């Protein structure tokens, strides 16, 4: 699927149409991969092939260090590992840009009026996940 920039008209020139809120209910129902990263390390192929059950893979990260929260393989925040019953959890300590305070999520998607009728929720969500 392709995504046309709603700030441009069909000819590619900027448009003066005021933005309108698109129905975001379908987008908010999409499921995306959410990953908590314990740590990463580089290993030679030889060492990877030598891994065996019962072995210990040391991660070069302090046990008290914050873990990364990734959505669609992009870091969106950090947090501390916690125990939730018999499961692991993540207590969020920051969201978004590390230099900016965390803000409440926005559930309103801004698109130009001309583009609103042309975009379906799947195409818009795909473009958002691609970072456009």
C-alpha positions as CSV (number, residue, x, y, z in Angstrom):
1,X,0.0,0.0,0.0
2,X,1.2,3.5,-0.6
3,X,0.6,6.6,1.4
4,X,0.2,10.1,0.0
5,X,1.3,13.0,2.2
6,X,-1.9,14.7,3.2
7,X,-0.1,18.1,3.3
8,X,0.2,18.0,-0.5
9,X,-2.5,18.0,-3.2
10,X,-2.7,15.5,-6.0
11,X,-0.2,17.5,-8.0
12,X,2.4,17.5,-5.2
13,X,1.9,21.2,-4.2
14,X,1.2,22.2,-0.6
15,X,-2.5,22.4,0.3
16,X,-4.2,25.0,2.5
17,X,-7.0,22.6,3.6
18,X,-7.4,22.7,7.4
19,X,-6.7,19.5,9.2
20,X,-9.6,17.4,10.4
21,X,-9.7,14.5,12.9
22,X,-9.9,11.1,11.1
23,X,-11.8,8.2,12.8
24,X,-9.0,6.6,14.9
25,X,-11.0,3.8,16.4
26,X,-9.8,1.2,13.9
27,X,-6.2,2.4,14.3
28,X,-6.4,2.1,18.1
29,X,-7.5,-1.5,17.8
30,X,-4.4,-2.5,15.8
31,X,-1.9,-4.8,17.6
32,X,1.8,-4.0,17.4
33,X,4.8,-6.0,18.8
34,X,5.8,-4.7,22.2
35,X,9.3,-5.8,23.3
36,X,11.2,-5.3,26.6
37,X,14.9,-5.5,25.9
38,X,16.9,-7.1,28.7
39,X,20.2,-6.5,26.9
40,X,22.3,-7.1,23.8
41,X,25.7,-8.4,23.0
42,X,27.8,-9.3,20.0
43,X,29.0,-12.9,19.7
44,X,31.1,-14.8,17.2
45,X,29.4,-17.5,15.1
46,X,31.7,-20.0,16.9
47,X,30.4,-18.9,20.3
48,X,26.7,-18.9,19.1
49,X,27.1,-22.5,17.8
50,X,28.7,-23.5,21.2
51,X,25.5,-22.4,23.2
52,X,23.9,-25.3,24.9
53,X,21.0,-25.8,27.4
54,X,22.1,-25.0,30.9
55,X,24.8,-22.6,29.7
56,X,24.7,-19.0,30.9
57,X,24.8,-16.1,28.4
58,X,26.1,-13.0,30.2
59,X,24.7,-9.7,29.2
60,X,27.0,-6.7,29.6
61,X,24.4,-4.7,31.6
62,X,24.0,-4.0,35.3
63,X,21.1,-5.9,36.8
64,X,19.6,-2.7,38.2
65,X,19.9,-0.8,34.8
66,X,16.7,0.3,33.1
67,X,15.3,-1.8,30.3
68,X,14.2,-0.5,26.9
69,X,10.6,-0.6,25.8
70,X,10.2,-1.0,22.1
71,X,7.1,-0.9,19.9
72,X,7.4,-2.0,16.3
73,X,11.2,-2.3,17.1
74,X,11.5,1.4,17.9
75,X,12.5,2.4,21.5
76,X,9.6,4.5,23.0
77,X,10.6,4.4,26.7
78,X,12.5,2.8,29.5
79,X,11.6,1.1,32.8
80,X,12.6,-1.1,35.7
81,X,11.9,-4.8,35.8
82,X,9.3,-5.8,38.4
83,X,7.6,-9.0,39.5
84,X,3.8,-9.2,38.9
85,X,2.6,-12.3,40.5
86,X,4.6,-15.1,38.9
87,X,5.3,-12.9,35.8
88,X,7.8,-10.2,34.9
89,X,6.6,-6.7,34.3
90,X,8.0,-3.3,33.5
91,X,7.5,-0.2,35.6
92,X,7.8,2.7,33.1
93,X,10.1,5.5,34.1
94,X,10.2,7.4,30.9
95,X,8.2,7.5,27.6
96,X,9.1,9.3,24.3
97,X,12.1,11.5,23.8
98,X,14.6,11.3,26.7
99,X,15.0,15.1,26.7
100,X,11.2,15.8,26.9
101,X,8.8,14.8,29.7
102,X,6.3,12.1,29.0
103,X,3.0,13.3,27.6
104,X,-0.4,11.7,27.6
105,X,-0.9,9.7,24.4
106,X,-3.0,11.5,21.7
107,X,-5.9,9.5,20.3
108,X,-6.7,12.0,17.6
109,X,-5.0,11.5,14.2
110,X,-4.6,14.7,12.2
111,X,-5.0,14.5,8.4
112,X,-6.1,17.0,5.8
113,X,-9.7,17.0,4.7
114,X,-8.9,16.1,1.1
115,X,-6.9,13.1,2.2
116,X,-9.3,11.9,4.9
117,X,-11.7,10.4,2.4
118,X,-8.9,8.6,0.5
119,X,-7.1,7.0,3.5
120,X,-8.3,3.8,5.0
121,X,-7.3,2.9,8.6
122,X,-5.0,0.2,7.5
123,X,-3.0,2.4,5.2
124,X,-2.8,5.2,7.7
125,X,-1.6,2.8,10.5
126,X,1.0,1.3,8.1
127,X,2.3,4.8,7.4
128,X,2.4,5.7,11.1
129,X,4.3,2.5,12.0
130,X,6.8,3.2,9.2
131,X,7.5,6.6,10.8
132,X,5.9,8.8,8.1
